[in-house]
Amino acid sequence: MRKTILLVVAALAATLVGAPAQAAPAWRPGFTSGDGIDVLNVNHTTPRSTVVSINTGAVDKNTTHFRQSHDLIVTLPEGHNPNLAYPVLYLYHGRGQGPGNWHLEANVEQITAGFPFIVVTAEAGRAGWATNWVNQSAGVQQWDTFHLDQLIPFIDRNLRTIREREGRAIAGFSMGAFTAIRHAVHRPWLFRMVVGLSGGYNLEDPRMRAAVTGSLPLEGLPADGPFGGPFDGSWGFNNPWHRVNALRDIHTVIYGGTQHHDQLEAQAHRLTYEFHQHLLANGINNSWMVEYNCAHNIVCAGEQGLRRELPVMRDVLWGPR
């Protein structure tokens, strides 16, 4: 087995050392290839979580967090009953991170304990920005295809899930917040709730554009990769700002941190506030902006943001059936 996969598995398992014992699910999931995804390895790392190592032609492994492996983590709810269909929360990470950051840092397994959701923390690339890339010279990156055309059918086929939009929520931190909002406005029939934690949502705002293009060389990727050059139409096509009407029937919550000594969070707060004002100006009244006492940190975003929204998510989504 590849060393990188072993490190992920060992680290995830270590998060439960010293933690209170939890009742193991009566059933451990198995995953088979299909929907454009090849399953390479399945590791049940904790009583609730499984690391699935995969391959897909939509994503070059060199563009992922570990560069040599492509993993997703599936966490079952406590007391999971394999005879019931469950709602699913799709959860995305920030730039330079991977699915494991939600587990190893933010402890999403503990945060979601007691809630009736299957949680899928999926790869979004070191700086993938949720789109099918215009310039793929550094490796294939088709994140729209992977997340929406492959991953959701893959999860629905391998697990008992509620397949209507009332059975799905999507959320993320930083770049993952943009990913969540971007996917929700492009495929509103797939999701009933979206949560953005410390993100930006207007690709044509100079501050947001600088954040995107500036992040790419840091990861060894071309600055024109995801959206092309400055005047490429992909910037506008992928811009949630132009598609806010798609959120009219989606429960939408966006968070901005108040620890503005952190310049990243100060900018995320401003961009979040402006996007929320844009939502309200367009009559999207099922949207809320929440301030939390966070710098730009996935741990705080999980503890103060995601944890706060889980009871709301339980009410908005259909329950197990």
Disulfide bonds with the S-S distance in Angstrom:
Cys294-Cys300 1.95
